[in-house]
């Protein structure tokens, strides 16, 4: 049983992340909710608990923390939930608008 507190949206949006003031890494974001997202970390630099900043398309920076890392897939939780208008904007520009419970 999935105990997530929010709906997730399948999207295809390019973004990037950075740890601290370090190098930015390009990512492809595939799963998004008001509270977080999932992406592939192809360089394999992230660990659970890392504090990062994200750009999702033209939105950001967004402060987040890694909640899990598995086979270079990363799940992050945003420090502050996305405003619903921002979530709608991202979905409109890169989403399938298919919510998954």
Helices and strands as residue ranges (DSSP letters): E 8-19, E 24-32, E 36-40, E 51-56, E 59-70, E 73-78, H 84-94, E 95-100
